[in-house]
Amino acid sequence: MQNQVVLVTGAAGGIGSSIAEGFVKAGAAVALLDRPSEALTELETRLRGLGAQVLALPADITNAEEVSKAVNTTVAQFGTIDTLINSVGLLRQGRVDAMLEADWDEIMAVNVKGVFLACKYTVPIMKKAASGSIVNLSSVSAFVGSDGSFAYSASKGAVLSLTYGIAQELAPFGIRVNAICPGWVDAGFTHQAMKVASDPNMLLEQAKNAHVLGRMAAPSEIADAALFLSSKAASFITGTALNVDGGFMIKR
Ligand SMILES: NC(=O)c1ccc[n+]([C@@H]2O[C@H](COP(=O)([O-])OP(=O)(O)OC[C@H]3O[C@@H](n4cnc5c(N)ncnc54)[C@H](O)[C@@H]3O)[C@@H](O)[C@H]2O)c1
């Protein structure tokens, strides 16, 4: 990843920050897009401390103007964007007859429109370079229903369909597009769910037992998959959904 420029959306999150760190350790310059937050500033400082070229981009992924500006700022600073990793995401739970319309709209705006906007403004840069890699974070939830998660599942299914569609479109331009489907990851959403669970220990056991490997993924294991898919080692891989799920899917 030496001399590569990577834009990570949702960069301040549990998985996004691990992905950003993985790319930094592999020698890339990283642009970190997330909502303005202390976590974003702290991540920028920490990664700079590792000697990396880092740029924090406080922006709302659902706002076209802000996403376009973030992409332009990255190109002005680093010259191009070789890799886009969409780790941005939002989890809202609720059953179909109870979910508020506003919650549905917010999930779709962040998880689906956000990924679309990041691709929309980054793809022209990659087309100009006649190369690039896009990796979108979907989830095993795209395939498996669970009580109270229909909206999240629908959004992650949409991320997969979007990935397949643009993989077709962009292949002639030397741009590969793939998705990663994690099971439970010991970070981000899982930690948020533990905080509000009535019995966090039971949830933790459930999360571990959902996988053949008997544990959750470390965020660095998702980062490793993102690095692989963006590397030359994956030069013939496009339009793929890679399950990084410790065997979650074969248990079903
Ligand atoms: N944690 C898991 O177990 C798990 C499992 C499968 C898939 N995923 C996927 O991995 C990705 C990262 O999840 P995570 O667990 O790190 O969650 P997280 O909440 O830690 O990270 C998501 C990030 O997206 C950012 N974000 C949300 N709305 C935004 C907006 N409007 N504009 C800009 N940034 C915004 C948040 O600030 C946060 O930093 C998500 O796409 C999620 O669906 C997570």
The ligand as a Gaussian input file, in Angstrom:
#p B3LYP/6-31G(d) Opt

LIG

0 1
 N      -19.898000      -4.320000      14.521000
 C      -20.404000      -5.381000      13.913000
 O      -20.600000      -6.434000      14.549000
 C      -20.708000      -5.339000      12.430000
 C      -21.126000      -6.540000      11.815000
 C      -21.413000      -6.531000      10.452000
 C      -21.267000      -5.368000       9.705000
 N      -20.871000      -4.209000      10.324000
 C      -20.756000      -3.026000       9.475000
 O      -19.471000      -2.430000       9.678000
 C      -19.556000      -1.008000       9.515000
 C      -18.933000      -0.320000      10.718000
 O      -19.651000      -0.681000      11.893000
 P      -19.058000      -0.458000      13.363000
 O      -19.434000      -1.637000      14.165000
 O      -17.645000      -0.023000      13.274000
 O      -19.998000       0.741000      13.859000
 P      -19.599000       2.200000      14.391000
 O      -20.867000       2.832000      14.853000
 O      -18.493000       2.093000      15.389000
 O      -19.058000       2.897000      13.068000
 C      -19.874000       3.549000      12.143000
 C      -19.329000       4.943000      11.902000
 O      -20.170000       5.599000      10.935000
 C      -20.275000       6.952000      11.330000
 N      -21.486000       7.597000      10.801000
 C      -22.772000       7.292000      11.072000
 N      -23.600000       8.156000      10.467000
 C      -22.812000       9.031000       9.792000
 C      -23.085000      10.166000       8.977000
 N      -24.317000      10.599000       8.740000
 N      -22.017000      10.806000       8.415000
 C      -20.746000      10.397000       8.649000
 N      -20.435000       9.342000       9.426000
 C      -21.461000       8.661000       9.995000
 C      -20.324000       6.903000      12.864000
 O      -20.007000       8.164000      13.439000
 C      -19.330000       5.808000      13.185000
 O      -18.036000       6.317000      13.444000
 C      -21.048000      -0.687000       9.339000
 O      -21.316000      -0.477000       7.977000
 C      -21.757000      -1.946000       9.846000
 O      -22.990000      -2.139000       9.214000
 C      -20.600000      -4.176000      11.668000

